[in-house]
C-alpha cells in the first residue's frame, strides 16, 4: 500500500487555514466574453500563466474512494494517477479490460499506490452503465469522488444496439444514469464530490436537438459534442442545487485544449493546427484532481472551472438554456433512461442569463464529520 505520509507532504498551517469560497472574478468573466483572450487561456500558455498562482495542494485522500470513467488514456488516465498519488483508492473504468488493467498497473508502478480497482463497461450502452453502478454499490461501501470524464466525438452518426446515437449515449446518458444511481451513496459518504468534464466548444452551443436524439439533417459531430457538454453543465447546476446542501459538491471543469488521443483521432485538422499550443494531458487534468481534493472544491458547487479558477458557464446569449429548454432536457433524460432526475421540480426556477448569479453555499457537515475537503 502507498505510504501516505511519505507520498504527500501537508503543511500544518495549510490544514488549519479556513479556505475561502471561490468567487467568479470580474476580470476572468470579462476576458472570456472578449473571446480571443479566453481562447488563449485554453492553450498551454494559459495554463502556465495560471500555474504560478497555484497554492500547493495540501491534501491527502487516504481512506477515500474515487471513481474515474474513461481512465485508460488522456485526461482520465492522468486524473486517476493524480488521485492515486494523493492516496485515494481509485477505481478505473474503461471499455477494454486489457487496456484498463494496463493503466492500473502503470499507475500503481508510478505512484506506489496498490489500492486501485478496475471496472469494465461500455458507457455507450445503458445496460453496461447500470451494471457498472450495481457493481460499484456492491463493492464500494463508501464513494467520495465521481469523475465523469468518458466522452466521444463521432464524425459520423452511429447508433448503439440499444438505439441511441453513440455520442449522446456516451457523453450525456451515461453520466446521467451513473450519477443518479451513485448519488445516494455519495450523500451517505459525504463530504463528497462529483466532477463533470466538459469542453470549451459548449461556449458556442446551447441545448439543441442533439441533446434529445432528434434528427438534425447533416451530422456535425463537433456540434453534437458541444451540445452534450452544454447539457452536462446544466445538469451540474441542477444536481448541485439538489445535493450540495447534503454534502456533495457538484462542479464542471474545462480542461483547456489538451493533447489527448481523443483529440488527435476525432479532430485531426484542429490537432495539426494547434498542436504546438496544446497542453499536456496532465496539465488538462490538473483541475480535476484539485476539485477532488482541495477544500475549495467543496465550498463552491454548481460552477465551471478552468485552471483552478471559476469561469462563466455561458458567454453568449441563448447558450445557457432557457427554463423551458432545461425542463425539456430533464424530462427527456427521465423518459429515455427511466431514471428520475431529482431536480425536475426546481428547473423552472433557473434563470436563462449567460451567468447565473449564485453565492456558493458552504456545507455544514454533521457533528464529528471532517470539514469538506479535509483529510480523513
N, C-alpha and C positions, 0 to 999 in steps of 0.2 A: 504493500500500500504506500501511497505517497506520504512523505513526512511533511505535514502541513506547515509546521513551524520553520522548516528549512526552505520550503518552496516559496513562501510568501512572507516577506518582512513587513510588519504592520506597525508603524509608529504609534506609540501610546497616545500621543496628543491628537493624532488623526482620528482615533476612535472616540475620544472624549469631546471633540468639537461637534456641536449640533449642525447638521447640514442645512443649507438654505434651500427653500423651494425654488427651483429654477424658473425664471420668467422669460417670456419671449422678448428679446431685445428689439427695440425700435429700429436700430441700425441694421440688424440682421433682416428684419422684415422689409425694410426699405430696399436693401440691396437685392433681395430675392425678387421684389417687384420690378426692379430695373433689368431683370432677366440676365443680361450678359455677365454682370458681376456674380450673379447667383450661379450661372453655369461654370464660371471659373472655379467656384468653390467645390464643384463636383470632381475636379481633377486632383492629381497627386500634389500639385502646387497648393491647392486649397487645404488639403489635409495637413501638409507640412507646415503651412502658415498657422493652422489652428493648434497643432501638436505642442507648440511651445507654451501654450497656456494651460495644458492639461496638468491637473494635480495628480500625484501618484495614486494609483488605485489601491487604497488601503483597505483591503477586504480579503477575508478568507471565506470560501464556500464549503468548507469542510462540514460534513453532515447534511448537505443539501443536495437535492437531485434535480438535474436539468435534462430536458428532452429537446433534441435538435433535429429537425427534419432537413432532408437534403444535405446530409452530413458527410458525404463521401468525397466532395471536392469543393473548391471555391470558397465562398463565404461561410457555408455551413461547416465545412471542414475546419476552417480557421477559428470559427466561433467555438466549436466543440473543443478544440485544442486549448483555446484561451480559458474556457471554463474549467477544463481539466487541470490546467496549471494552477488555478486558484483553489484546487482541492475538491471540486464538486464531483459527485457521481454523475456521469454523463451517459445518457442513452442515445446512441447514434441511430438515426432512422434513415435507411436507404432502400432503393428498389432492388439492387443487386446484392445478394448475400456475400459473394466473394469480395466485391469492392468495399462493402461496408465493414466486413471483418478486417480487411487490409488497412482501412483507415483507422479502425480501432487499434490495431497492433502498432501502427506507426505513431499514433498519438500517445499510446502507452510508453513507447520507447523514448519519445521526445520529452515527455513530461514526468515520467516516473509514477504516474497515477494508474494503479491497477483496477480502479473501481469504474470500469467502463462497460456498458452494455450495448448490445446490437439488437435492433428490431428491423425486420424486412417487411416492406409494404410498398405496393404500387399506389401512390397517392392520387392517381387519376381514377382509381376505382373506389367508389364509396364503400363497397363491401370490405375492401382492404383497410380503409380508414377506420371503419367500425371495429374490425378485428384488431387493429393496432391499439385502439383505445381500450378495448376489453383486456388485452394482454397487459398493457401498462397499468391499468387499475388493479389487475390481479397480482402483478409482480411488485409494484412500487407502492408501498404503504403511505408514502408522502411524495408530493410533487411540488417543487418550489419555482421552477423556471420552465416555461414552454417557449421555444423559439420556432415560429412558423416561417421557415426560410425556403422550403422547397418551392420551386417555380419553373415554368417553362414558357418559352416564346415560340409559337408554332407558325412557320411561314406559309403553311398550307392547312386548310381547315380539315381536321380529322375528328372522328368521334370514337369514344370508347365502346367496349362491348355493352356497357350499360346505357348507351345512347346519349351521353353528354359530350359536348365539344371538349377536346382533351385539355386545352389550356384553361378553360373555365373550370373544369373539374379539379385540376391540379392547383391552380392559383387561388381559387375562391371557395369552391365547395369543400375541398379537403380541409383547409384551415378552419372553416366554419364548423364542420362536423367534429373535427378533432378537439377544437377549443370548447365547444358546447359540452362535449362528453367529459372532458377533463376538468372543467371549471369547478364542479363541486369538490373534487379532490384538492385542487389548488386553494380553494377557500378554506378547506379543513386544515391545510398545511401552512396557512398564511403566517407571516408575510410572504407573498409570492409575486411572481412577475410573469406577464405574457408579453412577448416581443414579436411584432409582425414586421417582416422585412418587405419594404415596398420599393418604389422606383421613382426617380425624378421625372420619368415620362408622364406620370399621372398629373403633373402640373398643367399639361396641355389637354387633359381629358376629364370629362365629367362622367357621371353614371350614364351608361348608354346601353343599347340593345345587346352588346356582347356580354353584359353582366347577367342577362336573363336568358341566354341561349337562343336568342332570336336570329333569324336570317338577316344578314346585313349586306347582301349583294356580293361584290368583290371582297374577298377576305383580306384584311390588313392585320397581320399578326402582331405588329408593334402596337397598333391602336388598341387591339383587344387586350393585350398585356397591360397597357397603361390603364384601361378602364377597370380591369380586375384589381389592380393595385389601388386605384381610387376607391373601389368598393371595400377593400380590406382596410383602408384608412378610415372610412366611415364606420365600419364595424369596430375599429379600435376605439373610436369615440363613444359609441353606444355601449360596448362592453365595459368601458371604464366607468360610465355612469352607473352601471349595474353592480359591479363588483369591487370597485376601488374603496367604497365605504366598508367593505367586508375584508379588506386586507390584501387585495390583489391589484397591483398596478398594471395597467394595460397601455403599452406605448407602441408606436410605429417608428421605424428608423429607415432612413435612406442611406445606402452605403456609398453614395457617390458613383463615379464611373470607375469601376474596378475591372482589372484583367482577370477574367474567370473563363473556364471552359464554355460556360453557357453563352457568354457574350461573343466569344470567338465563333461559336457554332451558329448562333441564331442571327447575329448582326455582323457578318464578315466585313461589309463595307465600312460600317462605323468603327469596327475594331481596327482595321488597317489605317484609317484616317486618324484616329485618336490614340493609338497605342503608345506613342511617346509621352502622352499626358495621363494615361490610365494609372490608377492606384494599384497597389498590390492587393490581393485578396485579404491579407492580414490587416492592411490599413482600412479596407472597406468594412471588415468585421469588427473593428475595434469598438465601435459604439454598441454593438450587440452585447459584447462582454461587459462593457461599462454599465449599460442599462440593467443587466442581470445581476451585477454585483455592487454597484455604488449606492450609497444611501439616497442620493439624489434621484436615482431611477425609480424609487418607490414613492417619493413625495409628490412628483408631478406625474399625472396619468392622463391618458387621452390625448397625448401630444405627439408631434412628429419631430424626429431628431436627426441631425447630421453632425458628425464630428463632435459628439457630446454637447451639442448646443440645440436649443429649441428653434424650430423654424415654422413659418406659417404652413398650414396644410394645403392651402389653396391661395394662388396669387391672381388668378384671372376670374372675372365674374362668371357665374354659372357652372363652375367646375366643382364646387364643394358639395353640390347636390341639394336640391330643394327639399322641403319637408315631404312633399308628395313623392319625390324620387326615392328618398330614404325609406319611406314607408313601403313603397313597392319593392325595394330591394329586400327588406326584411321579410315581407310576405312571400316573395318568390323563393327565397332561400328556405323558408319554412316548408313551402309546398314541395319543392324539388327534393329536399333532403329528408323531410319528415321530422326534422329536429326543431323544437321550439327555440325561438331566438332569445327569450328572456328580456328583450328590450323593446318589443313592439309597442307597448303602451306608452313609451316615452318618446317615440320617434317624432310625433307632431310638435314636441317642444323644441326641436333642434332648429337653429337658425340656418339660413342658406347663404349667409355672407361669406366672403373669402376666408375670413379667420374668425372662429368663434371666440369671443372674449370670455374666458373662463379662468377663475383663480383656482389653481390646483389645491386639492384638499389633502391635508396630511392624514395618514392612517393613525388611528389610536388603537394600538394592539391591546388585547386583553392583559390583565394583570399577570406578570410573570413571563410574558412573551417578549422576546427581544424586539427592539425597535426595528422598523423596516430597513432592511439592508445591513443590519448589524450581524456580525459573525455568530454562528451557532456552534 
